Amino acid sequence: MNGVVAAVLSSALGGSAAALTRYVIGATDPVTLAAYRFGIGFLLILPLALLLHSSFPKGKDRTWVALLGVLFFSIFFVFYNIAMSLTTAARGSLALSCLPLTTLVVAWLFKKEQFSRRKIAGVCIAIGGVAAALWAGLADAPPGAWRGDLTMAGATVCMALYNVWSRPLMQRSSMLGFLALGMGFGAAASIAFALASGGLAHSLSFTQGQWLAAICIGVFGGALAFYLWVYALERTTPTRVANTMTVNPIAASLLAAALIGEPLGWNLLLGIGGVACGIWLASTEGAK
């Protein structure tokens, strides 16, 4: 399996997790749901890393991986869950599609990639597509959905930093060792906050369907999705991996329509088309 294929599968699983998040978020809180997602994920990833004798980060790398893990697997996903509580799965995932462009900008700021007129045009087209789609779909959105959309778009900075900074740390250890350590610290941070706030205790009142959703989020949206994501980051560039995020709103909108009856509209296709076109321009070779 090559890196791009792995990233596409990861993005599809992430979109499905977005719909499940919308289904269960009303019965819990953003921090507790992040604790379940990556607590379960860590319990699956760590034994696999140990079984395969994966190399774990050492020395100063251990500290950086821990900080990245808290930034991504805790802070980012708390904001992700907040966003999903304010907007629809389709709109939230569409806003998350800004990730490739955020990754491109962060990579440029840290001198990992160079901007060209083609890339700037791609950024403008993709952002325009997202903005047009979200604006066109306001009639079908819950009240105040724009707050969730903006929260999600802003939170992509956390994921972009993870994408750009993770590869050298992974190369000095191993894919699974890097993922297990980072996810473990992120899960620990969320679990500590969820215990302090009483969120974990409150979640014991989940219905059978909500427990099933939380477990699926942890297994498929936590362990499997991010195994595939770091697998992809190890094998190709951060921008190419992030480019696959356009799959996310498709999976999210289809499952959310089936689970909770969220509407499907032409504005989603408009947004996906704009983002896909912009990303293609921004990430393919062209004249400077």
MARKE-710382 format. One record per residue (C-alpha): residue in three letters; x, y, z. Coordinates in steps of 0.1 Angstrom, whole numbers, padded with zeros to 4 digits, always signed. Layout:
<recs>
alaXYZ;...
</recs>
This chain:
<recs>
met+0000+0000+0000;asn+0015+0034-0010;gly+0013+0065+0011;val-0015+0083-0008;val-0038+0052-0008;ala-0033+0049+0030;ala-0041+0086+0034;val-0073+0082+0014;leu-0084+0053+0036;ser-0075+0073+0067;ser-0095+0103+0055;ala-0125+0081+0047;leu-0124+0067+0082;gly-0120+0102+0097;gly-0151+0113+0078;ser-0171+0084+0092;ala-0158+0092+0127;ala-0171+0128+0122;ala-0206+0115+0116;leu-0204+0092+0147;thr-0191+0122+0167;arg-0222+0142+0157;tyr-0243+0112+0167;val-0229+0109+0203;ile-0216+0144+0211;gly-0249+0155+0226;ala-0246+0128+0253;thr-0211+0138+0264;asp-0186+0166+0261;pro-0157+0174+0237;val-0129+0164+0262;thr-0145+0131+0272;leu-0151+0121+0237;ala-0114+0128+0228;ala-0104+0107+0258;tyr-0125+0077+0245;arg-0113+0081+0210;phe-0076+0080+0218;gly-0077+0061+0250;ile-0092+0032+0230;gly-0068+0039+0201;phe-0038+0038+0224;leu-0048+0005+0239;leu-0048-0010+0204;ile-0017+0007+0190;leu+0007+0002+0220;pro+0005-0037+0220;leu+0010-0037+0183;ala+0041-0015+0186;leu+0055-0037+0213;leu+0047-0069+0195;leu+0065-0057+0164;his+0095-0045+0185;ser+0091-0009+0172;ser+0117+0016+0181;phe+0104+0044+0204;pro+0116+0080+0203;lys+0146+0086+0226;gly+0162+0116+0243;lys+0149+0150+0234;asp+0128+0135+0206;arg+0107+0119+0233;thr+0098+0153+0247;trp+0089+0167+0212;val+0068+0137+0204;ala+0049+0140+0237;leu+0042+0177+0230;leu+0031+0170+0195;gly+0008+0142+0209;val-0009+0166+0233;leu-0012+0193+0206;phe-0028+0169+0181;phe-0045+0140+0199;ser-0058+0162+0228;ile-0060+0199+0220;phe-0069+0196+0183;phe-0096+0170+0189;val-0112+0189+0217;phe-0116+0218+0193;tyr-0127+0193+0166;asn-0154+0179+0189;ile-0165+0215+0199;ala-0168+0223+0162;met-0189+0191+0156;ser-0213+0201+0184;leu-0220+0235+0167;thr-0222+0225+0130;thr-0231+0195+0108;ala-0208+0166+0100;ala-0207+0177+0064;arg-0199+0214+0071;gly-0174+0205+0098;ser-0156+0181+0075;leu-0157+0206+0047;ala-0140+0232+0069;leu-0115+0205+0078;ser-0107+0203+0041;cys-0087+0235+0046;leu-0060+0213+0061;pro-0040+0208+0029;leu-0038+0245+0025;thr-0029+0251+0061;thr-0003+0224+0059;leu+0011+0241+0027;val+0014+0275+0045;val+0029+0260+0076;ala+0054+0240+0055;trp+0063+0272+0037;leu+0068+0292+0069;phe+0091+0265+0082;lys+0109+0264+0048;lys+0098+0229+0040;glu+0080+0240+0007;gln+0081+0269-0016;phe+0052+0290-0028;ser+0046+0297-0065;arg+0019+0316-0084;arg+0003+0282-0091;lys+0002+0273-0054;ile-0012+0307-0044;ala-0039+0303-0070;gly-0047+0269-0056;val-0050+0283-0021;cys-0074+0310-0033;ile-0096+0286-0053;ala-0098+0261-0025;ile-0106+0286+0002;gly-0132+0302-0021;gly-0148+0268-0027;val-0151+0262+0011;ala-0165+0297+0017;ala-0190+0294-0011;ala-0202+0260+0000;leu-0206+0270+0036;trp-0224+0302+0027;ala-0247+0284+0002;gly-0257+0258+0028;leu-0266+0283+0056;ala-0303+0276+0051;asp-0298+0239+0061;ala-0273+0246+0089;pro-0282+0247+0126;pro-0282+0281+0142;gly-0247+0295+0148;ala-0231+0268+0126;trp-0206+0294+0114;arg-0190+0292+0148;gly-0183+0255+0144;asp-0170+0260+0109;leu-0145+0287+0120;thr-0135+0266+0150;met-0127+0237+0127;ala-0109+0258+0102;gly-0087+0274+0129;ala-0080+0241+0146;thr-0064+0227+0113;val-0033+0247+0124;cys-0027+0221+0151;met-0029+0192+0126;ala-0008+0211+0100;leu+0020+0215+0126;tyr+0017+0178+0134;asn+0020+0169+0097;val+0050+0191+0091;trp+0070+0182+0123;ser+0062+0145+0126;arg+0083+0131+0097;pro+0118+0137+0110;leu+0109+0125+0145;met+0094+0093+0129;gln+0125+0087+0108;arg+0146+0087+0139;ser+0124+0061+0157;ser+0097+0042+0139;met+0062+0048+0126;leu+0044+0028+0154;gly+0067+0039+0182;phe+0061+0076+0172;leu+0024+0071+0170;ala+0020+0051+0202;leu+0040+0076+0223;gly+0023+0106+0209;met-0012+0091+0211;gly-0005+0079+0247;phe+0004+0114+0259;gly-0025+0130+0241;ala-0049+0104+0255;ala-0035+0109+0290;ala-0041+0146+0288;ser-0077+0142+0277;ile-0084+0115+0303;ala-0070+0137+0331;phe-0093+0166+0321;ala-0123+0143+0316;leu-0118+0128+0351;ala-0114+0162+0367;ser-0145+0175+0350;gly-0166+0145+0358;gly-0171+0138+0321;leu-0161+0101+0323;ala-0185+0094+0351;his-0213+0112+0332;ser-0206+0091+0301;leu-0216+0059+0320;ser-0252+0068+0312;phe-0246+0062+0274;thr-0272+0042+0256;gln-0262+0010+0238;gly-0260+0029+0205;gln-0239+0057+0220;trp-0214+0031+0235;leu-0212+0014+0201;ala-0205+0048+0184;ala-0178+0057+0210;ile-0161+0023+0206;cys-0162+0026+0168;ile-0147+0061+0170;gly-0119+0048+0191;val-0112+0017+0170;phe-0116+0031+0135;gly-0113+0068+0140;gly-0086+0066+0166;ala-0064+0035+0161;leu-0069+0025+0124;ala-0073+0060+0109;phe-0041+0073+0125;tyr-0021+0042+0119;leu-0028+0048+0082;trp-0022+0085+0086;val+0013+0082+0100;tyr+0020+0053+0076;ala+0013+0078+0048;leu+0033+0106+0064;glu+0063+0082+0066;arg+0061+0075+0029;thr+0052+0107+0012;thr+0051+0145+0017;pro+0029+0162+0043;thr+0010+0182+0016;arg+0002+0151-0005;val-0011+0133+0026;ala-0032+0163+0036;asn-0046+0166+0001;thr-0066+0134+0006;met-0088+0153+0032;thr-0114+0160+0004;val-0125+0124+0010;asn-0135+0134+0045;pro-0166+0155+0039;ile-0180+0129+0014;ala-0178+0101+0040;ala-0190+0123+0068;ser-0220+0136+0049;leu-0231+0102+0036;leu-0230+0085+0070;ala-0245+0115+0088;ala-0274+0115+0064;ala-0280+0078+0072;leu-0275+0081+0110;ile-0290+0114+0120;gly-0308+0127+0088;glu-0284+0155+0080;pro-0293+0170+0046;leu-0272+0165+0015;gly-0270+0196-0007;trp-0255+0207-0040;asn-0233+0232-0019;leu-0213+0202-0006;leu-0204+0192-0042;leu-0195+0228-0049;gly-0172+0229-0019;ile-0156+0195-0027;gly-0150+0206-0063;gly-0135+0239-0053;val-0112+0223-0027;ala-0102+0195-0050;cys-0093+0219-0078;gly-0074+0242-0056;ile-0055+0214-0039;trp-0046+0200-0073;leu-0032+0233-0084;ala-0014+0239-0052;ser+0003+0205-0050;thr+0012+0197-0086;glu+0043+0210-0103;gly+0039+0242-0123;ala+0058+0272-0135;lys+0071+0295-0107;
</recs>
